[in-house]
């Protein structure tokens, strides 16, 4: 997954070519960065078609950690409103914990989730944990 951040917009490129069924296919999502300096992590994200994001929903980026030597991102937390995926159902949310560290210990991930659930009023019902094995099983890695 590669990110491009500009002054007002951002793009995330997910290469799905590793899947046997998709040849040279990249899924692009992105949206608009916050225009409010007091809430810089409130983004609006959707699918990108012809360099325009559509169906944008609120997405919160928070608790960003950077390497003290290189200043590169090492950890990010996202919480996104996906909306009602099926009419007449309750809205669905996405909680994502990203890290550059390979093979993160499950206890570390659970601690991050616990910390976030204590600090924020997130809907974490039906939370699903994924790891390298899950990504390999579905063909992304």
Backbone as a printed PyTorch tensor [residue, N CA C, xyz], in Angstrom:
tensor([[[  0.8460,  -1.1620,   0.0000],
         [  0.0000,   0.0000,   0.0000],
         [  0.8980,   1.2330,   0.0000]],

        [[  0.6400,   2.1590,  -0.8960],
         [  1.4140,   3.3940,  -0.9870],
         [  0.4850,   4.5850,  -0.8190]],

        [[  0.9630,   5.5920,  -0.0860],
         [  0.1990,   6.8090,   0.1310],
         [  0.8620,   7.9680,  -0.5710]],

        [[  0.0510,   8.8680,  -1.1250],
         [  0.5190,  10.1330,  -1.6560],
         [ -0.2920,  11.2170,  -0.9680]],

        [[  0.3870,  12.1660,  -0.3370],
         [ -0.3050,  13.2450,   0.3580],
         [  0.1100,  14.5560,  -0.2830]],

        [[ -0.8790,  15.3280,  -0.7150],
         [ -0.6260,  16.6390,  -1.3070],
         [ -1.1350,  17.6970,  -0.3370]],

        [[ -1.3120,  18.9280,  -0.7850],
         [ -1.7090,  19.9930,   0.1350],
         [ -3.1580,  19.8690,   0.6020]],

        [[ -4.0630,  19.3680,  -0.2400],
         [ -5.4710,  19.2820,   0.1430],
         [ -6.0690,  17.8970,  -0.0200]],

        [[ -5.4090,  17.0290,  -0.7860],
         [ -5.9520,  15.7020,  -1.0350],
         [ -4.9080,  14.6320,  -0.7280]],

        [[ -5.3670,  13.3920,  -0.6150],
         [ -4.4450,  12.2700,  -0.4590],
         [ -4.9780,  11.0950,  -1.2450]],

        [[ -4.0850,  10.1970,  -1.5990],
         [ -4.4330,   8.9920,  -2.3390],
         [ -3.7180,   7.8100,  -1.6920]],

        [[ -4.3830,   6.6780,  -1.6980],
         [ -3.8250,   5.4380,  -1.1870],
         [ -3.9610,   4.4140,  -2.3050]],

        [[ -2.8570,   3.8160,  -2.7000],
         [ -2.8520,   2.8740,  -3.8090],
         [ -2.6000,   1.4710,  -3.2740]],

        [[ -3.5580,   0.5830,  -3.4480],
         [ -3.4350,  -0.8090,  -3.0030],
         [ -3.2800,  -1.6810,  -4.2320]],

        [[ -2.0870,  -2.2330,  -4.4060],
         [ -1.8040,  -3.0930,  -5.5470],
         [ -2.3990,  -4.4770,  -5.2930]],

        [[ -3.3510,  -4.8750,  -6.1120],
         [ -4.0050,  -6.1730,  -5.9720],
         [ -3.5040,  -7.1760,  -7.0100]],

        [[ -2.4050,  -6.8540,  -7.6740],
         [ -1.8860,  -7.7180,  -8.7330],
         [ -1.4360,  -9.0790,  -8.2220]],

        [[ -1.1020,  -9.1780,  -6.9510],
         [ -0.6310, -10.4530,  -6.4050],
         [ -1.7270, -11.5150,  -6.4500]],

        [[ -2.9650, -11.0760,  -6.4690],
         [ -4.0650, -12.0400,  -6.5470],
         [ -4.0440, -12.6980,  -7.9120]],

        [[ -4.2860, -13.9490,  -7.9460],
         [ -4.2360, -14.7040,  -9.2060],
         [ -5.3150, -14.2530, -10.2010]],

        [[ -6.4230, -13.7100,  -9.6740],
         [ -7.5400, -13.3450, -10.5480],
         [ -7.4210, -11.9340, -11.1130]],

        [[ -6.5460, -11.0890, -10.5390],
         [ -6.4240,  -9.7110, -11.0060],
         [ -5.0250,  -9.4750, -11.5260]],

        [[ -4.9190,  -9.0750, -12.7760],
         [ -3.6350,  -8.7690, -13.3790],
         [ -3.4510,  -7.2580, -13.4400]],

        [[ -2.3840,  -6.7660, -12.8720],
         [ -2.0710,  -5.3400, -12.9200],
         [ -3.2460,  -4.4650, -12.4990]],

        [[ -3.8190,  -4.7430, -11.3320],
         [ -4.9670,  -3.9790, -10.8490],
         [ -4.6110,  -3.2790,  -9.5420]],

        [[ -4.8170,  -1.9750,  -9.5080],
         [ -4.5790,  -1.1900,  -8.3010],
         [ -5.8730,  -0.5000,  -7.9020]],

        [[ -6.2690,  -0.6830,  -6.6640],
         [ -7.4420,  -0.0190,  -6.1040],
         [ -6.9810,   1.2990,  -5.5050]],

        [[ -7.6210,   2.3910,  -5.8920],
         [ -7.2430,   3.7020,  -5.3890],
         [ -8.3660,   4.2470,  -4.5130]],

        [[ -8.0050,   4.6070,  -3.2910],
         [ -8.9250,   5.3080,  -2.4170],
         [ -8.2450,   6.5990,  -1.9970]],

        [[ -9.0200,   7.5520,  -1.5650],
         [ -8.4320,   8.8180,  -1.1530],
         [ -9.5090,   9.8210,  -0.8670]],

        [[ -9.1000,  11.0260,  -0.6380],
         [-10.0830,  12.0510,  -0.3210],
         [ -9.4250,  13.3650,   0.0090]],

        [[-10.1200,  14.0910,   0.8610],
         [ -9.6940,  15.4390,   1.2160],
         [ -9.1670,  15.4840,   2.6360]],

        [[ -8.0400,  16.1760,   2.7810],
         [ -7.4640,  16.3900,   4.0950],
         [ -8.3090,  17.4070,   4.8480]],

        [[ -8.1750,  17.4300,   6.1440],
         [ -8.9050,  18.3850,   6.9630],
         [ -8.5130,  19.8140,   6.6030]],

        [[ -9.4820,  20.6930,   6.6210],
         [ -9.2010,  22.1160,   6.3990],
         [ -9.1810,  22.8710,   7.7220]],

        [[ -9.3690,  22.1510,   8.8300],
         [ -9.4100,  22.7540,  10.1560],
         [ -8.1270,  22.3740,  10.9090]],

        [[ -7.3130,  23.3600,  11.2200],
         [ -6.0280,  23.0940,  11.8920],
         [ -6.2100,  22.4740,  13.2710]],

        [[ -7.3580,  22.6720,  13.9050],
         [ -7.5690,  22.0990,  15.2360],
         [ -7.9790,  20.6270,  15.1690]],

        [[ -8.3590,  20.1340,  14.0030],
         [ -8.7080,  18.7160,  13.8180],
         [ -8.0280,  18.1840,  12.5540]],

        [[ -6.6980,  18.1190,  12.5510],
         [ -5.9860,  17.7310,  11.3210],
         [ -6.2130,  16.2970,  10.8840]],

        [[ -6.6550,  15.4220,  11.7710],
         [ -6.8300,  14.0110,  11.4190],
         [ -8.1980,  13.6580,  10.8910]],

        [[ -9.1050,  14.6140,  10.7950],
         [-10.4340,  14.3160,  10.2590],
         [-10.3720,  14.4230,   8.7380]],

        [[-10.4350,  13.2860,   8.0920],
         [-10.3480,  13.2020,   6.6390],
         [-11.7110,  12.8400,   6.0660]],

        [[-11.8680,  13.0030,   4.7680],
         [-13.0690,  12.5340,   4.0680],
         [-12.5850,  11.6730,   2.9170]],

        [[-12.9560,  10.3930,   2.9600],
         [-12.3620,   9.4180,   2.0560],
         [-13.4170,   8.6600,   1.2670]],

        [[-13.0590,   8.2820,   0.0460],
         [-13.9250,   7.4660,  -0.7920],
         [-13.0910,   6.7760,  -1.8640]],

        [[-13.7730,   6.1260,  -2.7830],
         [-13.0840,   5.5030,  -3.9110],
         [-12.7030,   6.5920,  -4.9040]],

        [[-11.5940,   6.3980,  -5.6010],
         [-11.1350,   7.3960,  -6.5650],
         [-11.3380,   6.8440,  -7.9690]],

        [[-12.0860,   7.6010,  -8.7580],
         [-12.3280,   7.2610, -10.1630],
         [-12.0130,   8.5010, -10.9920]],

        [[-11.1850,   8.3440, -11.9980],
         [-10.7710,   9.4520, -12.8640],
         [-10.2340,  10.6170, -12.0280]],

        [[ -9.4290,  10.2920, -11.0180],
         [ -8.7890,  11.2430, -10.1120],
         [ -9.7730,  12.0910,  -9.3010]],

        [[-10.9860,  11.6120,  -9.1190],
         [-11.9700,  12.2840,  -8.2650],
         [-12.4790,  11.2790,  -7.2420]],

        [[-12.4830,  11.6780,  -5.9780],
         [-13.0030,  10.7660,  -4.9520],
         [-14.5220,  10.8770,  -4.9030]],

        [[-15.1790,   9.7320,  -4.7900],
         [-16.6410,   9.6970,  -4.7590],
         [-17.1060,   9.0030,  -3.4860]],

        [[-18.3230,   9.2850,  -3.0900],
         [-18.9450,   8.6730,  -1.9140],
         [-18.0660,   8.8350,  -0.6770]],

        [[-17.5330,  10.0370,  -0.4830],
         [-16.6460,  10.2800,   0.6480],
         [-17.3860,  10.1770,   1.9800]],

        [[-16.7330,   9.5610,   2.9430],
         [-17.2400,   9.4090,   4.3030],
         [-16.1670,   9.8960,   5.2690]],

        [[-16.5790,  10.2970,   6.4890],
         [-15.5730,  10.7280,   7.4750],
         [-14.6250,   9.5970,   7.8470]],

        [[-13.3670,   9.9450,   7.9990],
         [-12.3200,   9.0000,   8.3600],
         [-11.3720,   9.7350,   9.3020]],

        [[-11.1280,   9.1770,  10.4810],
         [-10.2830,   9.8370,  11.4520],
         [ -8.9350,   9.1280,  11.5460]],

        [[ -7.8670,   9.8630,  11.3320],
         [ -6.5050,   9.3900,  11.4970],
         [ -5.9950,   9.9910,  12.7990]],

        [[ -5.5100,   9.1490,  13.7130],
         [ -5.0700,   9.6560,  15.0120],
         [ -3.9500,   8.7840,  15.5670]],

        [[ -3.3410,   9.2390,  16.6480],
         [ -2.2370,   8.5270,  17.3090],
         [ -1.1750,   8.0720,  16.3070]],

        [[ -0.7190,   8.9990,  15.5180],
         [  0.3350,   8.7080,  14.5450],
         [  1.6680,   8.7230,  15.2740]],

        [[  2.4810,   7.6980,  15.0560],
         [  3.7990,   7.6020,  15.6670],
         [  4.8570,   7.6410,  14.5720]],

        [[  5.9270,   8.3810,  14.8190],
         [  7.0130,   8.4860,  13.8510],
         [  8.3170,   7.9900,  14.4700]],

        [[  9.1980,   7.4810,  13.6350],
         [ 10.5160,   7.0610,  14.0690],
         [ 11.2970,   8.3030,  14.4920]],

        [[ 11.9110,   8.2670,  15.6570],
         [ 12.6100,   9.4430,  16.1830],
         [ 13.8470,   9.8130,  15.3560]],

        [[ 14.4120,   8.8690,  14.6190],
         [ 15.6040,   9.1510,  13.8050],
         [ 15.2630,   9.5750,  12.3880]],

        [[ 14.3470,   8.8540,  11.7440],
         [ 14.0500,   9.1060,  10.3270],
         [ 12.7980,   9.9560,  10.1130]],

        [[ 11.9620,  10.0810,  11.1430],
         [ 10.6820,  10.7990,  11.0820],
         [  9.6530,  10.0890,  10.1960]],

        [[  9.9470,   8.8610,   9.7500],
         [  8.9890,   8.0940,   8.9570],
         [  7.8720,   7.5810,   9.8510]],

        [[  6.6860,   7.4520,   9.2730],
         [  5.5570,   6.9030,  10.0160],
         [  5.8470,   5.4630,  10.4090]],

        [[  5.5650,   5.1180,  11.6600],
         [  5.7520,   3.7470,  12.1110],
         [  4.4490,   3.1130,  12.5610]],

        [[  3.4720,   3.9480,  12.9350],
         [  2.2000,   3.4210,  13.4280],
         [  1.1010,   4.4530,  13.1750]],

        [[ -0.0740,   3.9710,  12.7500],
         [ -1.2210,   4.8500,  12.5090],
         [ -2.4890,   4.1410,  12.9640]],

        [[ -3.4230,   4.9040,  13.4590],
         [ -4.7290,   4.3840,  13.8470],
         [ -5.7740,   5.1160,  13.0040]],

        [[ -6.7250,   4.3600,  12.4630],
         [ -7.8170,   4.9370,  11.6740],
         [ -9.1540,   4.4750,  12.2460]],

        [[-10.1400,   5.3430,  12.1850],
         [-11.5130,   4.9510,  12.4900],
         [-12.3750,   5.6260,  11.4360]],

        [[-13.1230,   4.8490,  10.6910],
         [-13.8610,   5.3850,   9.5520],
         [-15.3280,   4.9910,   9.5960]],

        [[-16.1620,   5.9110,   9.1620],
         [-17.5820,   5.6330,   8.9810],
         [-17.7740,   5.1330,   7.5560]],

        [[-18.2090,   3.8940,   7.4240],
         [-18.4620,   3.3450,   6.0900],
         [-19.9090,   3.5580,   5.6690]],

        [[-20.7490,   3.9400,   6.6280],
         [-22.1590,   4.1840,   6.3430],
         [-22.9670,   2.9050,   6.3110]],

        [[-24.1700,   3.0030,   5.7960],
         [-25.0520,   1.8380,   5.6790],
         [-24.7190,   1.1250,   4.3760]],

        [[-24.0140,   0.0200,   4.4870],
         [-23.6110,  -0.7240,   3.2940],
         [-24.8100,  -1.3960,   2.6320]],

        [[-25.7760,  -1.7720,   3.4540],
         [-27.0350,  -2.3440,   2.9670],
         [-28.1530,  -1.4770,   3.5310]],

        [[-29.0840,  -1.0200,   2.6820],
         [-30.1660,  -0.1660,   3.1900],
         [-30.9090,  -0.8240,   4.3630]],

        [[-31.3900,   0.0100,   5.2650],
         [-32.1900,  -0.4080,   6.4190],
         [-31.3850,  -1.2010,   7.4490]],

        [[-30.0670,  -1.0210,   7.4520],
         [-29.2240,  -1.6400,   8.4800],
         [-28.5170,  -0.5210,   9.2270]],

        [[-27.8630,  -0.8710,  10.3200],
         [-27.1430,   0.1610,  11.0590],
         [-25.8300,   0.4920,  10.3430]],

        [[-25.3110,   1.7040,  10.5450],
         [-24.0480,   2.0750,   9.9080],
         [-22.9090,   1.1540,  10.3410]],

        [[-21.9510,   0.9770,   9.4480],
         [-20.8030,   0.1260,   9.6910],
         [-19.5720,   1.0310,   9.8420]],

        [[-18.6650,   0.6370,  10.7460],
         [-17.4480,   1.3920,  10.9920],
         [-16.2340,   0.5090,  10.7570]],

        [[-15.1270,   1.1430,  10.4490],
         [-13.8820,   0.4240,  10.2220],
         [-12.8250,   0.9700,  11.1760]],

        [[-12.2270,   0.0790,  11.9410],
         [-11.1320,   0.4450,  12.8430],
         [ -9.8740,  -0.2280,  12.3060]],

        [[ -8.8480,   0.5580,  12.0370],
         [ -7.6160,   0.0140,  11.4780],
         [ -6.4220,   0.4480,  12.3110]],

        [[ -5.5530,  -0.4850,  12.5830],
         [ -4.3100,  -0.2190,  13.2940],
         [ -3.1940,  -0.6710,  12.3650]],

        [[ -2.4500,   0.2980,  11.8290],
         [ -1.3680,  -0.0030,  10.8940],
         [ -0.0210,   0.1760,  11.5790]],

        [[  0.8970,  -0.7110,  11.2800],
         [  2.2650,  -0.5750,  11.7530],
         [  3.2100,  -1.0800,  10.6750]],

        [[  4.3930,  -0.4950,  10.6080],
         [  5.4080,  -0.9540,   9.6530],
         [  6.1550,  -2.1670,  10.1750]],

        [[  5.9980,  -2.4430,  11.4620],
         [  6.6860,  -3.5680,  12.0760],
         [  6.1350,  -4.8810,  11.5230]],

        [[  7.0190,  -5.7430,  11.0880],
         [  6.5910,  -7.0430,  10.5640],
         [  6.2790,  -7.9940,  11.7160]],

        [[  5.2550,  -8.7950,  11.5260],
         [  4.8930,  -9.8310,  12.5110],
         [  4.6940,  -9.2790,  13.9160]],

        [[  3.8190,  -8.3140,  14.0280],
         [  3.4990,  -7.7080,  15.3220],
         [  2.8600,  -8.7530,  16.2220]],

        [[  3.2850,  -8.7710,  17.4660],
         [  2.7300,  -9.6870,  18.4490],
         [  1.2530,  -9.3600,  18.6840]],

        [[  0.4130, -10.3770,  18.7530],
         [ -1.0290, -10.1860,  18.9510],
         [ -1.2980,  -9.3720,  20.2120]],

        [[ -0.5180,  -9.5930,  21.2600],
         [ -0.7110,  -8.8530,  22.5120],
         [ -0.5140,  -7.3490,  22.3040]],

        [[  0.4290,  -6.9580,  21.4370],
         [  0.6550,  -5.5390,  21.1430],
         [ -0.5710,  -4.9460,  20.4440]],

        [[ -1.1320,  -5.6800,  19.5090],
         [ -2.3180,  -5.2040,  18.7950],
         [ -3.4990,  -5.1000,  19.7570]],

        [[ -3.6960,  -6.1120,  20.5810],
         [ -4.7990,  -6.0890,  21.5380],
         [ -4.6500,  -4.9370,  22.5250]],

        [[ -3.4280,  -4.6270,  22.9250],
         [ -3.1920,  -3.4980,  23.8340],
         [ -3.5450,  -2.1750,  23.1500]],

        [[ -3.1910,  -2.0300,  21.8750],
         [ -3.5390,  -0.8110,  21.1260],
         [ -5.0520,  -0.6660,  21.0150]],

        [[ -5.7520,  -1.7610,  20.7360],
         [ -7.2120,  -1.7380,  20.6310],
         [ -7.8250,  -1.3950,  21.9870]],

        [[ -7.3180,  -1.9990,  23.0430],
         [ -7.8260,  -1.7400,  24.3980],
         [ -7.6610,  -0.2670,  24.7610]],

        [[ -6.4780,   0.2780,  24.4800],
         [ -6.1930,   1.6890,  24.7710],
         [ -7.1680,   2.6000,  24.0080]],

        [[ -7.3750,   2.3050,  22.7280],
         [ -8.2930,   3.1240,  21.9270],
         [ -9.7280,   3.0030,  22.4210]],

        [[-10.1450,   1.7960,  22.7780],
         [-11.5330,   1.6070,  23.2290],
         [-11.7910,   2.3080,  24.5600]],

        [[-10.7440,   2.4770,  25.3820],
         [-10.8950,   3.1920,  26.6480],
         [-10.9130,   4.7080,  26.4430]],

        [[-10.2360,   5.1940,  25.4150],
         [-10.1460,   6.6310,  25.1680],
         [-11.2880,   7.1830,  24.3250]],

        [[-11.8150,   6.3520,  23.4230],
         [-12.7950,   6.8320,  22.4580],
         [-14.0500,   5.9780,  22.4950]],

        [[-15.1550,   6.5640,  22.0980],
         [-16.4340,   5.8490,  22.0590],
         [-16.6190,   5.2250,  20.6800]],

        [[-15.7800,   4.2490,  20.3730],
         [-15.8350,   3.5810,  19.0800],
         [-16.7180,   2.3470,  19.1570]],

        [[-17.3590,   2.0360,  18.0350],
         [-18.1100,   0.7890,  17.9100],
         [-17.1190,  -0.2900,  17.4960]],

        [[-16.7000,  -1.1080,  18.4640],
         [-15.7300,  -2.1680,  18.1710],
         [-16.3650,  -3.5440,  18.2690]],

        [[-17.7000,  -3.5750,  18.1950],
         [-18.4020,  -4.8550,  18.1820],
         [-18.0290,  -5.5850,  16.8940]],

        [[-17.8450,  -6.8740,  16.9780],
         [-17.4800,  -7.7070,  15.8190],
         [-16.1070,  -7.3590,  15.2480]],

        [[-15.2030,  -6.9180,  16.1070],
         [-13.8490,  -6.6000,  15.6770],
         [-13.1640,  -7.8510,  15.1370]],

        [[-12.4760,  -7.7000,  14.0100],
         [-11.7660,  -8.8150,  13.3790],
         [-10.2820,  -8.4730,  13.3690]],

        [[ -9.4660,  -9.3950,  13.8400],
         [ -8.0200,  -9.2180,  13.8100],
         [ -7.4770,  -9.9230,  12.5700]],

        [[ -6.6140,  -9.2290,  11.8350],
         [ -5.9490,  -9.8650,  10.6980],
         [ -4.4470,  -9.7820,  10.9160]],

        [[ -3.7420, -10.6850,  10.2990],
         [ -2.2870, -10.6980,  10.3890],
         [ -1.7250, -11.1540,   9.0480]],

        [[ -0.4360, -11.3500,   8.9910],
         [  0.2180, -11.7310,   7.7310],
         [ -0.4000, -12.9910,   7.1250]],

        [[ -0.7100, -13.9750,   7.9730],
         [ -1.3000, -15.2210,   7.4750],
         [ -2.6320, -14.9550,   6.7760]],

        [[ -3.4620, -14.0700,   7.3570],
         [ -4.7340, -13.7330,   6.7210],
         [ -4.5200, -13.0960,   5.3470]],

        [[ -3.5620, -12.1730,   5.2590],
         [ -3.2950, -11.5020,   3.9960],
         [ -2.7370, -12.4700,   2.9640]],

        [[ -1.9200, -13.4170,   3.4080],
         [ -1.3880, -14.4220,   2.4780],
         [ -2.4960, -15.3360,   1.9940]],

        [[ -3.4210, -15.7090,   2.8990],
         [ -4.5330, -16.5950,   2.5410],
         [ -5.4100, -15.9760,   1.4640]],

        [[ -5.6620, -14.6630,   1.5780],
         [ -6.5250, -14.0290,   0.5710],
         [ -5.7500, -13.5530,  -0.6400]],

        [[ -4.4500, -13.8040,  -0.6750],
         [ -3.6710, -13.5210,  -1.8800],
         [ -3.1380, -12.1250,  -2.0150]],

        [[ -3.2550, -11.2920,  -0.9770],
         [ -2.7310,  -9.9180,  -1.0780],
         [ -1.2190,  -9.9300,  -0.9260]],

        [[ -0.6880, -10.7950,  -0.0640],
         [  0.7740, -10.8960,   0.1010],
         [  1.2900, -12.1650,  -0.5480]]])
